[in-house]
Amino acid sequence: MKLKFALALTSCLLIFNCPTFCQKAKKAIVSTSTPNRITIPKKSDTFFWWKNGLEEIVKVDFLDGLEGVFADSTRQTIIITAMVKSNAKIKNRLTAIPKKLILYKMNENEYGASTLYFAQNDFGVLKELNSYFRFNSKGVFIED
């Protein structure tokens, strides 16, 4: 009788603790592959980490075509502003998934930033969205 009770109790504990064990294992796997915070890319980086609409960290491809024109602090401000402005243009921000950021020179005193996002439209269909921004030689964004 005591053996049956002990087996029943053990199986109940395993069943009810299994989801928490699985969740802990999943968190351990996720935390080893991605950082737990956003990063700002350096000039030589080909990707960086940014938050999507659900506050999860995702990998974003990066191409810097500015050839060292800006100081590091100005460049970081440009990157952050471009990512935030492009997310603000998306109608359903919770579904936003950033994929790519490209910085480039347009002409002598104008530069550009292009972002690629995936987001769901009103019907739940995943769409590819591009945003384009212009900024001057001081890093100030030009509104269209």
C-alpha positions in Angstrom: 0.0 0.0 0.0 2.8 2.4 0.9 4.6 1.6 -2.3 1.6 2.4 -4.4 1.1 5.7 -2.6 4.8 6.6 -3.1 4.6 5.7 -6.8 1.5 7.8 -7.3 3.0 10.7 -5.4 6.2 10.5 -7.5 4.3 10.3 -10.8 2.1 13.3 -9.8 5.2 15.4 -8.9 6.9 14.5 -12.2 3.8 15.4 -14.2 3.2 18.7 -12.5 6.9 19.7 -12.5 7.6 18.7 -16.1 6.3 22.0 -17.6 8.5 24.1 -15.3 11.5 21.9 -16.0 10.8 22.2 -19.8 10.5 26.0 -19.5 13.8 26.2 -17.6 15.5 24.0 -20.2 14.1 26.2 -23.0 15.3 29.4 -21.3 18.8 27.9 -20.9 18.9 27.0 -24.5 17.7 30.4 -25.7 20.0 32.4 -23.4 23.1 30.6 -24.7 22.4 31.5 -28.3 21.2 35.1 -28.1 22.3 37.9 -25.8 19.7 39.2 -23.3 20.0 42.9 -24.4 20.2 44.9 -27.6 23.6 45.8 -29.1 24.7 48.7 -31.3 26.9 47.5 -34.2 30.5 48.6 -34.8 31.7 49.7 -38.2 33.0 46.2 -39.0 30.0 44.3 -37.7 27.7 42.5 -40.1 24.8 42.1 -37.6 23.5 43.2 -34.3 20.8 42.3 -31.8 17.6 44.3 -31.4 14.2 43.8 -29.8 11.1 42.8 -31.9 7.6 43.9 -31.1 7.2 41.2 -28.4 10.4 42.4 -26.6 12.4 39.3 -27.8 15.9 39.8 -28.9 16.4 39.1 -32.7 19.4 39.2 -35.0 19.4 42.1 -37.5 21.7 42.2 -40.6 23.8 45.3 -40.9 25.7 47.0 -43.7 27.6 50.2 -43.1 28.4 52.1 -46.3 29.3 55.4 -44.5 33.0 54.7 -44.7 33.8 56.2 -41.3 32.3 59.7 -42.0 30.7 60.0 -38.6 32.1 59.9 -35.1 31.1 56.7 -33.1 28.6 58.5 -30.9 26.9 60.2 -33.9 26.8 56.9 -35.7 25.2 55.1 -32.7 22.5 57.9 -32.5 21.8 57.4 -36.3 21.4 53.7 -35.9 19.1 54.0 -32.8 17.0 56.7 -34.5 16.6 54.8 -37.7 15.5 51.6 -35.9 13.0 53.5 -33.6 11.6 55.6 -36.4 11.1 52.5 -38.7 9.3 50.6 -35.9 7.0 53.7 -35.3 5.9 53.5 -39.0 4.5 50.0 -38.5 0.8 49.8 -37.8 0.8 46.6 -35.8 4.0 47.1 -33.7 3.6 44.0 -31.7 4.3 41.9 -34.8 7.3 43.9 -35.9 10.5 41.8 -36.6 13.5 43.9 -37.7 15.7 42.1 -40.3 18.1 44.5 -41.9 19.6 48.0 -41.5 21.7 49.6 -44.3 23.5 53.0 -43.9 24.7 54.7 -47.2 25.8 58.0 -48.7 23.3 59.6 -51.1 25.2 62.7 -52.2 27.8 65.2 -50.9 25.8 66.4 -47.8 23.1 63.8 -47.5 23.1 60.2 -46.2 20.5 57.6 -45.9 19.3 54.7 -43.8 17.2 51.8 -45.0 15.4 49.3 -42.8 13.7 46.1 -43.6 11.0 44.7 -41.2 8.5 41.9 -41.3 5.1 42.6 -39.7 1.6 41.3 -39.9 -1.1 43.3 -41.6 -4.7 43.6 -40.5 -5.5 40.2 -41.9 -2.6 38.4 -40.1 -0.5 38.0 -43.2 3.2 38.5 -42.7 4.4 41.5 -44.9 7.8 42.8 -45.8 8.1 46.6 -45.0 10.9 48.9 -46.1 11.5 52.3 -44.5 13.9 55.0 -45.9 15.3 57.9 -44.0 17.6 60.8 -44.9 20.0 62.6 -42.6 22.6 65.4 -43.0 26.3 65.5 -42.3 25.6 66.3 -38.6 23.5 63.2 -38.2 20.2 65.1 -38.0 17.3 63.3 -39.7 15.5 65.2 -42.5 11.7 65.0 -42.4 10.0 64.5 -45.7 
